[in-house]
Amino acid sequence: MRIAIVGAGGVGGYFGARLQLAGHGVVFVARGAQLAALREGGLRVSGISGELVLEKVEATDDPRSAGAVDAVLVTVKAWQLAEAARGLAPLVGPATVVVPLLNGVEAAAVLAEALGAGPVAAGLCGIVSYLVAPGHVRHEGVDPFVRFGELDDRSSDRLSRLRDAFASAGVRAEIPPDIHAALWQKLLFIAPVSAVGALTRAPVGAWRALPETRALAERGMQEVAAVAAARGVRLPADAVARTLAFLDGMAPGASSSLQRDFESGRRTELDAQVGAVVRLGAGARVATPVHRLLYDCLLPQELRARAAAAGPGGG
């Protein structure tokens, strides 16, 4: 397959490297220092999955130079999605599928607004990876997986081909019977867990052992389940219990990408994760006091990071 990776950071760099090594044609859409590093020195992936080195990769900052592809994997940060979506049209042909592998449950809708619903599927991934330096991705944790599905959950040849492409690259890929339930199941985990970690500035092992912060996260999970149900999404009856069990199985020193971004003073996905629960809950008339509290407490730090990123002349 010919596959475009939009956002060649920790997630896109990892999956793109695996797909290229499996023989697929991969083009990375990147910018800045990452684009320069990919063009000059290729891509290196290190970490628990071993060492992967691509001495040469195809990279561009102009999707028009790549042309239409079979699949577009969108792996930018959630707050970058709207801008990225506006530039994707040159990559999309009559048979192209566009799959977001972002946190949150709203990415497919953002892409459909920009491209129309036809090319867009829904998707998610699981991996702990990040850029060590331009051109160097570190895979830190989680046996990587991807899940995607058509917006109406019908079977399709285009997603079957993409699943097979990932399988050929040694990546676990699934087309679940209900992709929207899969998205909300992930949100049920990442929104409260990421926010509690970001607010406490403590690793998972520390705050899950305290009855107070553990209960806060559990109540947050229950809120996500309630919002999902009100919006017609069917989660398993034991969704919260299974998520708590997964939390207990995490390495004690683990933390989320949102927490690490807060700790580093970077702009975060607060709106796409915690804010989405508050916003979608309000739309469904479901109270979300835990997420409201977490969001309100973290918002000043988020606004400070945005202002710093914008610079003295930005806004």
N, C-alpha and C positions, 0 to 999 in steps of 0.2 A: 504494500500500500504506500501511497504518497501521503505523508502526514505532516501537518504544520503544528508546531508547538508555540503557542502565543503566551509568552511569559516564561523565560528560560531560567528561572530561579531554582530553588531547592526541589520543588515538585516537578516542574517542567523539564529541568535539566536531567533529573534522574530518569524519568520515564522516557524522555527523548533519547537518552544514551542507550537505554536497554533496547528500544525499538530499532535504532540504527544498527546496533551490533547484531541484531537478529536479521538484518538484511533489508529493512524497510527504508524507503526514501524519506528522510526527515529534514525539514527546514525549520530552524528556530527563528522566531520573530522576537527580537530583543532590541535593546537600546543602551546607550551610554557605555559605561565601562564593561558591562557584561558582553555587549555586542563586540566591542573591540577585542576582548579576550578570546571570544569564540572564533573570531576571524583570524587572529594572529597565532593562537596556540591550541585551538581545539577545546575539548572538554574532558575533565577528569572527574570521576565519581569515586569517592573512598568511603570506608566505613564498614558496617557489619555485614554488608552484602559482598564485600571484597573490593578489589581495585578495578575500575573500568577506565580505560583511556582511549579517547577518540582523538587522534592526532589532527584530523580534519573534519570539520562540520560545515554545513551550509547554514549561513546566518544572514539575516537582513533586518533592516528597520522599516522596510517598505513592502507590505504584502503584495503590491502590484507586481513586484519583481519575481515573486514565487508563483503567481498564477493559481488557478483552481487546483485543489487537492481532493483526495478521497475523504479525509477527516481532518478536522481542526480541533485540537485539544487546547482549551483555554485554561491557563493555570496562573493567571495574574492574581494579585490580591483583590478581595471583593471590592474595595474602594476604587480600584483601577478599572473595574469591569466596564462601566458605562463608556468611558473614553475608548477603551480597547475595542468594544463592540462596534463602534462607529467606523473603524477602519478595516473590518473583516471582510467586507463584501468581495474584494478581489480574489479571496481564497475560496469562495463558494461557487461551485458549479451545480448543474442540475442534480447530481447524485451525491453531493457533499453532505456529510453529517458534522454538526458542530456540537461538541460535548464540553460543558464546563466541569472542571474538576476543582471546584472551589468550596469553601465552607459556606454554610447557610442554605436556605431553601428557595431563594429568589433569583438565582443566576440565570436559569433558563428563561424566565420572564423578561429579564433585561436584554438577553440576546435576541429573543423573539421580537421585542419591540424594535430593535435595530435592523434585523434581517428578515423578519417575517417568521412565522412558526414553522414553515416547511423544513428548513435545514436543521432545526434545533432539536436536540435531545436533552435529557437531564442526566446528571452524573455526579459522582463523588469519588473520593479516593481516601485511602488510609496510608499514611507514611509520616515518619518524623525525619525531615531532611531540611537542609539549609545551605546557603552559600557561605563557604569559608572565606572565599575571595573570588573575584571575577574569574570565571572559567573553572572553578573548583566547587563541586557539590559534596557535602558530607551527608551520608545516610546514617542516622543516629539510632533509629529504632522503628519497630513495627515491621512485620512481614508485609511488604507493600501489596495493596490490592486496589482494584478499580471496580466500580459498579455503575452501570448506565442503563438507560431504557428510553424508549419513545415516550413522548408526553402523554399518550393515551394507552401506554403499556402494551401496544400491539407488537407482534414479532416483526422483525425487518431484516432483510439481507444485509443492509449497510452496517447495522450494529453487530450482526453475527460475524461479519468480516473483521470488524474492529476487535471484537472479543478474541477471534482467532489470532489476530496480529499480536495482541498482548500475550496470549498464551505462548506463541512462538518465541516471545522475548523472555519467557519465564516469569511473567507477572500474572498473578491470580486475577482473573477478570470474570465478572458475573453479570447476567442480565436478570435482575430479580423480577418476580411477578408483579410487584408494585414499587416502582422507583420512587414515588412520592413518600411512601411509608419508609423506605430506606433513607431518604434525605432527612425526614423528621426524626428518625431513630438516631442519626448522627447528631442532629441539632440538640436532641435531648441530652446527649453527652457533652458536646463541646461548649454549649452556651453557659450552663452553670459551672462546669468544671473549670473552664478557662477564666471566667469572671472571678470565681472564688480564689483561684490561684493568683490572678493579677492583683486583686485587692489585698490579699494577705502577704504577697511577695514571698510565699513559702512553697516548697516543692510538695507534690502530691502526698508523699508519705507523711509529712508533718501535719497538714491540715485535715487529711481524712481520718487521722487518729484522734482528733479532738471532737467530742460530741457536738459542740456548738457549730463548727464550720462544716462538719459532715452533714448535720441536719439541714443547714442552709442549702447545701448542694442538693440534697435529696428533695427538699421542698421545691427547689428550682426545676428539678427533673419532672416532678409532678405537674408543675405549671406548664411545661412544654407539652407533656402528654395531654393535658386538658385543652390547650390551644389546638393541637393537632386534631383531637376528636371533634372540637367545635367546627373545624374547617373541613370535616369529612374525611380525614386521613385515619386509616385504621392501623393503629400500632398494636403489637401483641399485648395481651393483658399483663404480662410480666415484664414489660419493657423497662420499667424503673428498676426492678429487682435485678434484671440481667445487666443493666448499666452499672449498678452499684457493684456487682460482682466483677465486672470488667475493671472498674476503678480500683478495686482492692487488689487486682492482679497486676497493676502497673508498677513499674520500678519506683522505689521510694523517692528517687531524685528527679523523677520526670516532671516536666512542665509543658504547658501548651505554647503554640506559636504566638497566640495573643498575649499570654503572660510575658514571654520573652521580648516581644515588641514593646510592651509597656516598660519593662525593666531597662530596655535600651533607649527609651525615649523616642521610639519610632511611631509613626502613624499606625493604627491598628484596625482590625476588623470588628471593632466594638459595635458599630451600627448593624453589620450584617449578621452578627451572632446575638448578642444580648439585646440590642435595639430591635432586632427583628421579632423577638419573642414579645416584647412590649407592644410594638406597633401592630403585629398580626393579632395579638391577644385583644387589643383595644377594638380592632375591626370585627372580631368575633364576639365581643362583649364578654371576654374572659379576663378576670383580674389576674395580674401577674406581679404581685407586690415584691417578691424576691428579686425578680429581674429588674423591676423599676428601681429598687434600692441599689442594686449592683451597678446598673447603668448610670444612675445619677452620681454615685460616688466615683466612678471611673471617668466620667465625662470631662472634668477639668483637666486631667492629665492628657486625655485624647486631644482636646482643643489646643493645649500647649504644644503638643507634638505637631499638629497640623500647622500651627503658626510658625513653628521653627522650620518646617519643611518648605513653607511658602517663601521664607526669607524676608528681609526687611522691606522689599518692595512688593511682596505677594499679598494675596488676600484669599 
